[in-house]
Amino acid sequence: MTSGKSRRRLALLWATPTLLGGALLAGCAANGAASAPPPAIAAPAGLEQSARTKIAALESRMASAKAAGHDVAREETTIWFAREFLKFADWDAANPKAVEYAFSKFPPYADEAARWAREIPDFQREQVNQMLDRAIAELDRVTSGAIVRRPVNKVDWQNIKVGENAYYSNGRPIFLYDYFSKSVGRPLTDEGVYNDHLGAIYHGGQRLYDVDHDRAINSFLLNEDGSWDEERLSYVTEIPDTNVGFLIYWNMGIPEWVERREPEVRKGRSLFTGYDVDNPLVRDVWGKIARKTGELTRGKKVTQLGYILSNEPHWFSEKGHWSQNFQEMNAISSYTLAKFRDWLERKYAGDIQRLNANWSASFKDFGAVEIAIPIDPATRGTPVWYDWSRFNMDRATDWFTYIQGELRKANPEAHTSIKIMPNMFTENARSHGIDMEALTELTSMIGDDAKAQEGKDLRITKTLPWEEHYSYFWEELSMSYDFMESVAPDKLHFNSESHFLSTSWFRKMDMTPEYVRSVYWLATLQGMDANLGWFWARDPDGSFEDRLEGELNFFDPALAGSFVGSVNQQPQVANAVTQVMMDLNSYSEEIIALREQRRPIRLFHSETSAINKRNHMSEQFALYENLFFEGLPVGFATQKIIAKQDNRQWDTIVVYRTEYVTDAEFAALQAYLDRGGTVIVDRPQSLSMDEYGERRAARLRASAGKLITMGEGADLETLRQAALEAAKSGRPDVRLVEDNGTSHKGVTWRAVRQADGSWLVNALNIGKNAASLRIEGRDGRALDATDLMTGKALGSQVAIDRNGVLLLKVG
């Protein structure tokens, strides 16, 4: 459930965290050595009374504002969070041992757990005071006429409509928000956790079972004799048909009767898929479960967000990987080996001599092929590595194709997604079995659990590259979203476990509301239609949810430490999440218009090169980053995208450091040129080899199109300029010229022409520094802007703070 993206958690090198809120400092240095104790906090006197006074003052202002016709929904949310967190602070103060134990389960905070427990109540009270100050100041600006706000477009949780590429509430596009695994076991009628402030998506089937079995829809529903466990099945049949919701297939466990009949069933398991997906009995069990649950829930509101077919699937299969400590792919079953042999026979068209030549082997036939799994990572770049990694992806896709197919036998309209970890695409690793493109194509919804971080992994002491230029880590979120949206531009996008606020090894107690606003805005602008934050673990009385009470000893150790330093202890963060979602929903039509633009520049992506090369995705990000700040959404092209989508949706395809491509990938690029397209290739080495490293005699020909091949010394700037020139007709006639005191851009922006001839412009400053933006036409003529979120005229020279968000009308 916690994000696997940062689960390299077993190399326990704990870094000293930064000063938190100017007051709290974690006491754990590198390699677990205790740091100097943090300075004592001089807690302001009367924090709770101060907050109560401010609540009363804000409520008085709200009454006057409402009488004058102003919308005060934003302030209602701030008041709700203020009261909740004052209650939480009181609970924490009254239960110091429970809080101390929770802190002790997160290694970076463990050495100072007692101190954290003493200080966290007033830390929360101080944040409550700060967010009330902000709310009072903003409402005063509203009532004085200094700013004009658009009323909040509230979500009608019980009457959501599923559209082609958006959810709708009261006839308007809506972006849904909630928390994943929210106070497990609380009923939908509990307004302390299901409301407009925390979100009210029904978490279908997430009942807490006994300690030995998984929750949600799982393998234990089916008995050996083919009958159903009626008690567990009732958790599905008793789902109230009221609010929008989702169901999740939870794959951790397998019944004893299956293991008794199939002793190999645990071979080839992974962290969150506790069995061999190639096992025929497993497939039979899960096929029946998919059909049954599809039949029982067909047409219910709880499936409007679909069926999540898996939680964070991956099958890392290389020696030395962190996942081996969780028994992931420590061996493969006879079923997987047989499947691999069949795959190889098809791949090599029955020519065993060709395989032997590729593998430097001497197998007599395909039935004799053997492979050592986990595979040695030193073999990366060789045919044996490629064949296994490609097969591992294909077999995972086959598993999900089967499960989705069985579900749709009973529920043909079933929406589906898979909670794919986006770093399976953005990072260099490729032994994991996840083909992001194939799985995004397969399901009816884009599914993921992307992360972003206003800080780095707490085990890392060195400066990371992104810290040199940016206010937060955005690479995984943005690059993966642009890829998935390029693959499936017309699908709903459901982030079913957003990790923007915390991950397994990232916490930041002084997280800024500005960061929260920026990252949720960025994700929504790049395609996210619904998200469930990780996670809400407070019961309404302030106590920890059931799973986090008592001994914290889980198979996934990240869950034990997931509470501390999370949104559950940061009122400003919790409030900021809902506030930004309210603003996004108030401007939902504008956001939809901005994100449904053409992507005129497409970066060519090849999984063939990603599998073979050790640093392919790092190289690809360098090009992506260079184009991310040019006023247009960046897109991707693959063999399938070129073949299946309207090629007029882009102006050029850019190939960068992509040496390995299959013949089919090469042919797709040539076909695009034959149809009149423009291809820019960075250097002669790109496209020069097939998947096995064999030199390709053929070279791309311009044909009816335009082919630009750079020289060996061409750098990224030269490639960027060539791409922008090739896409000149697809770029907006307005531009933002940024000055942030450095030569590195930090403001990403988009512009779309409006019916009245003006431009709708969105700007997000993810750079380290505040910036000044000059708004002008392509001819250099200054253009005036109006801030749509405040109604203020800004002129042509606009300031944008670090993590600032601007939505402008220009011209």
PAVEXDREN-236303 format. One line per field, with one value per residue (C-alpha): residue number from 1; x, y, z. Coordinates in steps of 0.02 Angstrom, whole numbers, plus 50000, padded with zeros to 5 digits. Layout:
resi (NUM|...) $
east (X|...) $
north (Y|...) $
up (Z|...) $
END
This chain:
resi (1|2|3|4|5|6|7|8|9|10|11|12|13|14|15|16|17|18|19|20|21|22|23|24|25|26|27|28|29|30|31|32|33|34|35|36|37|38|39|40|41|42|43|44|45|46|47|48|49|50|51|52|53|54|55|56|57|58|59|60|61|62|63|64|65|66|67|68|69|70|71|72|73|74|75|76|77|78|79|80|81|82|83|84|85|86|87|88|89|90|91|92|93|94|95|96|97|98|99|100|101|102|103|104|105|106|107|108|109|110|111|112|113|114|115|116|117|118|119|120|121|122|123|124|125|126|127|128|129|130|131|132|133|134|135|136|137|138|139|140|141|142|143|144|145|146|147|148|149|150|151|152|153|154|155|156|157|158|159|160|161|162|163|164|165|166|167|168|169|170|171|172|173|174|175|176|177|178|179|180|181|182|183|184|185|186|187|188|189|190|191|192|193|194|195|196|197|198|199|200|201|202|203|204|205|206|207|208|209|210|211|212|213|214|215|216|217|218|219|220|221|222|223|224|225|226|227|228|229|230|231|232|233|234|235|236|237|238|239|240|241|242|243|244|245|246|247|248|249|250|251|252|253|254|255|256|257|258|259|260|261|262|263|264|265|266|267|268|269|270|271|272|273|274|275|276|277|278|279|280|281|282|283|284|285|286|287|288|289|290|291|292|293|294|295|296|297|298|299|300|301|302|303|304|305|306|307|308|309|310|311|312|313|314|315|316|317|318|319|320|321|322|323|324|325|326|327|328|329|330|331|332|333|334|335|336|337|338|339|340|341|342|343|344|345|346|347|348|349|350|351|352|353|354|355|356|357|358|359|360|361|362|363|364|365|366|367|368|369|370|371|372|373|374|375|376|377|378|379|380|381|382|383|384|385|386|387|388|389|390|391|392|393|394|395|396|397|398|399|400|401|402|403|404|405|406|407|408|409|410|411|412|413|414|415|416|417|418|419|420|421|422|423|424|425|426|427|428|429|430|431|432|433|434|435|436|437|438|439|440|441|442|443|444|445|446|447|448|449|450|451|452|453|454|455|456|457|458|459|460|461|462|463|464|465|466|467|468|469|470|471|472|473|474|475|476|477|478|479|480|481|482|483|484|485|486|487|488|489|490|491|492|493|494|495|496|497|498|499|500|501|502|503|504|505|506|507|508|509|510|511|512|513|514|515|516|517|518|519|520|521|522|523|524|525|526|527|528|529|530|531|532|533|534|535|536|537|538|539|540|541|542|543|544|545|546|547|548|549|550|551|552|553|554|555|556|557|558|559|560|561|562|563|564|565|566|567|568|569|570|571|572|573|574|575|576|577|578|579|580|581|582|583|584|585|586|587|588|589|590|591|592|593|594|595|596|597|598|599|600|601|602|603|604|605|606|607|608|609|610|611|612|613|614|615|616|617|618|619|620|621|622|623|624|625|626|627|628|629|630|631|632|633|634|635|636|637|638|639|640|641|642|643|644|645|646|647|648|649|650|651|652|653|654|655|656|657|658|659|660|661|662|663|664|665|666|667|668|669|670|671|672|673|674|675|676|677|678|679|680|681|682|683|684|685|686|687|688|689|690|691|692|693|694|695|696|697|698|699|700|701|702|703|704|705|706|707|708|709|710|711|712|713|714|715|716|717|718|719|720|721|722|723|724|725|726|727|728|729|730|731|732|733|734|735|736|737|738|739|740|741|742|743|744|745|746|747|748|749|750|751|752|753|754|755|756|757|758|759|760|761|762|763|764|765|766|767|768|769|770|771|772|773|774|775|776|777|778|779|780|781|782|783|784|785|786|787|788|789|790|791|792|793|794|795|796|797|798|799|800|801|802|803|804|805|806|807|808|809|810|811) $
east (50000|50140|50232|50355|50440|50551|50564|50750|50719|50825|50991|50972|51080|50979|51019|51001|50838|50831|50767|50579|50474|50620|50585|50594|50748|50750|50889|50956|51117|51192|51215|51098|51218|51130|51144|51155|50988|50876|50860|50719|50561|50492|50309|50203|50082|49898|49910|49743|49655|49732|49666|49492|49491|49542|49408|49278|49349|49347|49170|49112|49193|49116|48942|48965|49043|48904|48772|48860|48847|49023|49057|49142|49162|49351|49341|49219|49352|49486|49374|49339|49524|49566|49443|49494|49679|49652|49563|49705|49832|49736|49733|49919|49953|49848|49930|50117|50171|50068|50136|50314|50296|50233|50385|50500|50440|50506|50696|50745|50642|50668|50814|50713|50543|50508|50548|50441|50297|50311|50320|50198|50040|50099|50173|49999|49920|50046|50005|49820|49853|49954|49822|49687|49791|49802|49616|49570|49688|49619|49437|49475|49543|49385|49265|49365|49357|49546|49521|49375|49360|49257|49135|49186|49115|49076|49078|48909|48981|48819|48786|48949|48937|49075|49116|49232|49385|49322|49206|49058|48964|48813|48855|49033|49200|49257|49419|49390|49496|49504|49628|49676|49650|49552|49522|49494|49328|49238|49066|49017|48894|49035|49044|49204|49299|49179|49139|49180|49341|49423|49329|49187|49240|49182|49327|49235|49268|49405|49349|49480|49485|49568|49755|49799|49707|49709|49576|49468|49434|49558|49597|49510|49336|49337|49335|49417|49250|49203|49085|49105|49154|48989|49053|49193|49081|48960|49092|49062|48874|48839|48924|48801|48751|48768|48935|49059|49190|49310|49350|49524|49589|49710|49838|49948|49888|49839|49732|49816|49714|49791|49966|49932|49878|50012|50175|50260|50130|50245|50386|50395|50293|50322|50304|50118|50073|50099|50090|50143|50033|50075|50002|49846|49755|49789|49720|49566|49536|49558|49457|49310|49334|49341|49183|49090|49135|49098|48927|48888|48941|48888|48809|48847|48913|49057|49130|49124|49309|49329|49411|49594|49664|49822|49916|50090|50132|50311|50419|50599|50704|50886|51013|51045|50884|50802|50644|50733|50718|50530|50549|50515|50567|50693|50653|50528|50403|50400|50248|50343|50491|50377|50293|50462|50517|50359|50387|50565|50512|50390|50515|50649|50526|50581|50765|50859|51026|50990|50949|51107|51210|51131|51146|51315|51225|51203|51023|50962|50788|50677|50612|50787|50813|50861|50887|50949|50824|50859|50963|51135|51123|51295|51207|51111|51137|51151|51018|50981|50942|50834|50737|50700|50654|50541|50458|50435|50339|50235|50185|50130|50025|49952|49901|49810|49731|49661|49594|49514|49439|49360|49291|49211|49128|49015|49026|49060|49055|49181|49306|49478|49647|49808|49901|50064|50214|50269|50452|50436|50440|50545|50688|50819|50774|50692|50690|50523|50402|50299|50266|50189|50126|50045|49957|49899|49826|49745|49639|49498|49574|49752|49807|49957|50020|50142|50254|50331|50438|50475|50636|50735|50741|50793|50932|51021|51148|51219|51138|51030|51029|50851|50894|51012|50868|50697|50590|50534|50562|50440|50526|50428|50259|50275|50370|50261|50100|50149|50193|50031|49925|50014|49974|49792|49740|49554|49553|49510|49662|49649|49796|49735|49876|49955|50122|50142|50140|50243|50327|50412|50570|50514|50432|50443|50363|50384|50302|50234|50055|50129|50213|50051|49958|50089|50105|49918|49893|50034|49968|49791|49852|49947|49795|49746|49556|49544|49668|49676|49813|49922|49840|49712|49748|49656|49489|49373|49421|49603|49664|49758|49655|49638|49786|49905|49855|49951|50107|50161|50233|50190|50256|50287|50386|50349|50171|50230|50315|50190|50092|50226|50271|50122|49973|49890|50006|50009|49851|49916|49953|49784|49695|49801|49755|49569|49593|49688|49561|49422|49513|49545|49361|49310|49415|49388|49337|49496|49605|49523|49553|49736|49771|49679|49798|49898|50070|50167|50336|50344|50493|50519|50514|50582|50570|50701|50833|50764|50787|50960|51041|51087|51046|50923|50784|50904|50960|50780|50736|50874|50785|50613|50672|50741|50569|50462|50472|50428|50241|50178|50136|50273|50218|50288|50280|50305|50283|50103|50062|50125|50024|49862|49844|49814|49989|49922|49916|50101|50226|50386|50459|50628|50743|50876|51010|50900|51023|50922|50754|50663|50632|50449|50495|50611|50476|50351|50466|50494|50306|50283|50410|50324|50164|50251|50307|50461|50589|50739|50877|51011|51157|51196|51212|51027|50919|51078|51049|50910|50858|51008|51139|51156|51197|51054|51097|50943|50938|50789|50744|50657|50534|50383|50433|50579|50724|50851|51000|51116|51302|51397|51434|51257|51207|51038|51019|51043|50916|50792|50804|50779|50626|50549|50580|50498|50346|50338|50163|50099|50165|50061|50077|50101|50257|50322|50501|50570|50701|50739|50918|50991|51009|50901|50713|50594|50422|50323|50177|50040|49931|49771|49675|49501|49346|49361|49538|49624|49740|49713|49885|49937|50108|50185|50351|50435|50605|50710|50689|50550|50540|50484|50385|50372|50215|50227|50174|50289|50328|50394|50247|50201|50033|49931|49871|49731|49740|49583|49592|49595|49524|49677|49753|49939|50005|50139|50272|50214|50299|50281|50342|50433|50295|50181|50027|49954|49800|49791|49688|49809|49769) $
north (50000|50121|50174|50047|50188|50227|50053|50040|50051|49904|49990|50080|50233|50363|50544|50684|50770|50957|51077|51061|51217|51308|51208|51020|50924|50736|50653|50521|50542|50443|50257|50268|50365|50483|50666|50809|50831|50965|51129|51144|51224|51373|51333|51491|51508|51478|51406|51319|51471|51579|51461|51459|51649|51651|51523|51638|51788|51695|51633|51811|51871|51725|51772|51950|51893|51769|51903|52012|51873|51801|51614|51552|51366|51382|51455|51320|51192|51286|51294|51107|51062|51183|51100|50925|50955|51040|50880|50777|50879|50847|50660|50658|50754|50631|50478|50514|50333|50284|50432|50395|50215|50273|50387|50245|50142|50268|50251|50432|50492|50344|50410|50563|50478|50537|50717|50711|50643|50787|50922|50864|50926|51107|51088|51050|51190|51314|51259|51280|51459|51493|51427|51526|51684|51650|51620|51779|51884|51812|51834|52014|52042|51966|52072|52231|52201|52185|52014|51927|51738|51619|51519|51340|51209|51077|50893|50805|50640|50543|50601|50589|50561|50470|50560|50520|50603|50683|50658|50776|50848|50959|50965|51030|50938|50891|50827|50701|50692|50583|50480|50299|50175|50307|50252|50072|50006|50174|50170|50287|50369|50428|50613|50628|50546|50557|50739|50884|50920|50748|50684|50559|50424|50255|50136|49981|49821|49893|49806|49750|49562|49456|49478|49327|49378|49522|49652|49705|49577|49435|49252|49198|49230|49059|48894|48734|48653|48798|48879|49058|49123|49210|49321|49392|49400|49505|49641|49658|49629|49749|49897|50043|50105|50289|50375|50365|50236|50099|49916|49844|49669|49633|49503|49475|49309|49138|49010|48860|48741|48816|48802|48622|48575|48680|48676|48791|48928|49046|49032|49190|49290|49477|49602|49635|49485|49338|49198|49139|49223|49084|48949|48874|48850|49031|49087|48980|49048|49229|49208|49149|49291|49421|49354|49342|49515|49590|49509|49568|49748|49782|49954|50008|50181|50104|50051|50223|50240|50063|49904|49922|49758|49764|49863|49916|49762|49725|49570|49629|49481|49532|49481|49604|49700|49762|49665|49498|49528|49510|49345|49431|49324|49225|49082|49043|48901|48761|48848|49010|48916|48822|48985|49065|48921|48938|49126|49098|48972|49098|49241|49142|49063|48890|48920|48852|48883|49069|49071|48972|49096|49242|49164|49079|48918|48741|48692|48545|48620|48751|48626|48615|48801|48849|49019|49071|49185|49305|49355|49431|49620|49609|49528|49688|49731|49549|49446|49338|49493|49566|49405|49378|49560|49570|49405|49460|49611|49509|49380|49517|49597|49426|49405|49571|49538|49376|49453|49599|49480|49371|49524|49587|49421|49465|49654|49711|49895|49878|50020|49957|50025|49958|50051|50059|50139|50272|50248|50082|50197|50346|50255|50151|49981|49860|49687|49727|49656|49815|49876|50046|50070|49898|49910|50088|50030|49877|49956|50079|50204|50264|50204|50250|50308|50443|50530|50702|50767|50937|50860|50702|50527|50547|50419|50526|50657|50712|50848|50774|50848|50916|51015|51125|51202|51156|51177|50996|50829|50825|50709|50550|50635|50742|50627|50476|50575|50648|50473|50391|50534|50517|50331|50354|50536|50499|50396|50448|50457|50388|50408|50288|50321|50490|50510|50698|50720|50573|50413|50269|50372|50550|50661|50849|50921|51099|51058|51218|51246|51325|51160|51066|51189|51179|50990|50952|51086|51015|50836|50890|50998|50847|50734|50676|50664|50583|50552|50466|50537|50426|50417|50462|50363|50462|50406|50553|50555|50584|50408|50305|50192|50010|49941|50066|50027|49900|49814|49881|49727|49710|49612|49780|49875|50042|50036|50033|50202|50280|50384|50497|50651|50623|50732|50664|50775|50929|51034|51161|51021|50937|51102|51149|50987|51024|51209|51175|51045|51172|51298|51170|51124|51306|51325|51150|51205|51307|51163|51044|51167|51184|50999|50946|51036|50954|50893|50960|50886|50699|50613|50439|50306|50131|49999|49906|50035|50053|49866|49857|50016|50053|50239|50259|50344|50464|50517|50534|50645|50766|50799|50801|50927|51039|51051|51059|51248|51301|51336|51171|50999|50874|50714|50543|50433|50245|50115|50089|50274|50308|50162|50191|50379|50522|50579|50756|50773|50818|50910|50814|50660|50679|50528|50548|50423|50276|50153|49993|49975|49826|49813|49853|50013|50064|50028|50137|50287|50256|50242|50409|50488|50405|50494|50663|50675|50759|50657|50731|50608|50666|50569|50426|50297|50311|50175|50085|49916|49790|49721|49603|49734|49677|49819|49876|49899|50006|50191|50306|50393|50561|50493|50610|50687|50780|50691|50790|50694|50791|50769|50677|50837|50904|50949|50959|51145|51117|50975|51081|51224|51105|51030|51200|51258|51101|51130|51318|51313|51217|51337|51476|51656|51714|51679|51701|51763|51711|51794|51700|51758|51601|51530|51380|51397|51351|51408|51282|51359|51326|51439|51408|51528|51577|51610|51799|51801|51813|51682|51573|51551|51443|51463|51356|51404|51242|51325|51364|51552|51677|51739|51886|51848|51963|51920|51957|51903|51810|51978|52042|52158|52169|52093|52132|51996|51980|51856|51749|51689|51863|51975|52089|52173|52130|52214|52133|52109|51978|51913|51730|51662|51498|51366|51502|51463|51587|51568|51717|51796|51877|52003) $
up (50000|50036|49881|49813|49718|49865|49934|49919|50104|50158|50128|50293|50270|50361|50326|50451|50402|50382|50514|50519|50535|50614|50770|50749|50697|50674|50771|50655|50557|50414|50446|50596|50707|50826|50782|50904|50992|50917|51009|51133|51070|51163|51136|51121|51265|51236|51060|51073|51146|51012|50879|50957|50955|50772|50728|50807|50714|50548|50576|50611|50449|50355|50413|50352|50189|50156|50190|50061|49931|49942|49933|50093|50054|50063|50238|50293|50249|50345|50499|50486|50476|50616|50735|50682|50710|50877|50925|50853|50951|51111|51076|51041|51202|51301|51222|51219|51227|51075|50979|51034|50978|50807|50787|50839|50690|50563|50567|50528|50678|50793|50896|50949|50959|51138|51094|50938|51042|51166|51034|50901|50988|50990|50817|50753|50854|50783|50606|50642|50695|50538|50420|50510|50491|50304|50289|50384|50277|50115|50163|50212|50036|49963|50065|50034|49847|49830|49748|49666|49684|49582|49692|49733|49616|49747|49705|49708|49770|49742|49563|49468|49281|49188|49026|48882|48958|49119|49266|49279|49427|49397|49213|49236|49229|49403|49478|49617|49774|49928|50028|49998|50139|50235|50416|50363|50422|50442|50359|50219|50338|50452|50408|50509|50365|50217|50179|50063|50157|50152|50000|49991|49868|49929|49956|49902|49996|50106|50263|50386|50386|50518|50535|50428|50271|50152|50132|49985|49847|49870|49843|50004|49933|49848|49943|49881|49841|49727|49851|49911|50081|50112|50252|50146|49995|50096|50104|49917|49911|50055|49971|49979|49807|49850|49817|49676|49719|49666|49699|49715|49682|49822|49770|49923|49990|49926|50020|50100|49993|49835|49905|49957|49781|49696|49798|49671|49689|49786|49659|49558|49683|49700|49840|49820|49711|49826|49699|49527|49396|49273|49386|49306|49472|49520|49353|49378|49554|49503|49345|49449|49574|49436|49356|49522|49584|49414|49416|49593|49567|49388|49372|49550|49588|49683|49515|49432|49468|49408|49467|49514|49450|49554|49685|49626|49522|49476|49457|49480|49430|49444|49573|49714|49695|49857|49814|49840|50026|50002|49908|49742|49593|49693|49574|49438|49427|49300|49226|49198|49123|49004|48954|48924|48815|48710|48697|48638|48507|48435|48448|48356|48234|48291|48250|48401|48318|48310|48496|48535|48436|48527|48699|48670|48718|48650|48688|48583|48567|48647|48772|48844|48871|49048|49128|49300|49386|49467|49318|49333|49300|49219|49070|49031|48848|48796|48704|48856|48961|48824|48795|48978|49013|48861|48905|49086|49022|48901|49033|49153|49016|48979|49162|49168|48998|49068|49230|49139|49012|49147|49236|49076|49041|49188|49175|48997|49044|49184|49195|49244|49295|49368|49504|49407|49490|49363|49404|49312|49160|49213|49299|49211|49287|49165|49243|49327|49199|49178|49002|49039|48863|48847|49015|48984|48819|48898|49034|49005|49127|49155|49326|49433|49603|49552|49678|49693|49836|49913|49975|49951|50023|50205|50182|50052|50105|49937|49832|49695|49519|49532|49688|49587|49489|49557|49712|49709|49623|49476|49352|49388|49395|49239|49122|49160|49145|48977|48918|48978|48911|48744|48740|48793|48764|48780|48941|49117|49230|49408|49527|49659|49783|49756|49844|49837|50026|50089|50030|50117|50146|50119|50251|50272|50426|50362|50196|50123|50066|49910|49863|49891|49781|49643|49635|49635|49503|49397|49408|49363|49219|49153|49153|49328|49343|49515|49653|49821|49931|50038|50165|50301|50458|50593|50661|50699|50883|50835|50871|50743|50630|50682|50584|50666|50844|50944|50877|50708|50626|50441|50294|50212|50345|50261|50326|50507|50490|50372|50497|50570|50471|50358|50315|50472|50576|50463|50464|50339|50216|50238|50215|50064|49974|49982|49945|49784|49729|49760|49651|49515|49514|49507|49349|49281|49106|49090|49152|49028|48886|48933|48944|48786|48668|48530|48579|48428|48477|48509|48587|48515|48651|48627|48763|48662|48705|48882|48912|48838|48905|49084|49078|48935|49033|49116|48942|48884|49032|48984|48818|48899|49028|48891|48809|48966|48986|48808|48821|48751|48821|48781|48697|48656|48503|48496|48361|48419|48437|48260|48191|48288|48311|48192|48143|48115|48304|48303|48193|48224|48308|48392|48413|48547|48596|48546|48473|48492|48402|48331|48146|48180|48273|48132|48004|48099|48088|47903|47875|47962|47844|47696|47749|47748|47929|48001|48099|48189|48235|48355|48280|48160|48301|48345|48265|48209|48297|48323|48493|48496|48454|48273|48154|48044|47861|47825|47860|47869|47705|47695|47566|47565|47731|47806|47890|47991|48057|48172|48176|48310|48407|48414|48591|48677|48642|48456|48460|48558|48434|48288|48371|48410|48231|48160|48272|48243|48171|48321|48452|48529|48468|48647|48749|48925|48940|49108|49217|49378|49401|49321|49146|49191|49163|49303|49244|49144|49051|48925|48820|48723|48611|48671|48567|48595|48527|48697|48768|48920|48999|49146|49227|49364|49442|49494|49494|49648|49633|49612|49433|49329|49171|49023|48924|48740|48567|48450|48372|48540|48571|48756|48804|48959|49079|49205|49349|49331|49511|49588|49452|49462|49310|49304|49148|49041|49176|49302|49459|49506|49672|49699|49685|49619|49513|49388|49280|49163|49028|48905|48769) $
END
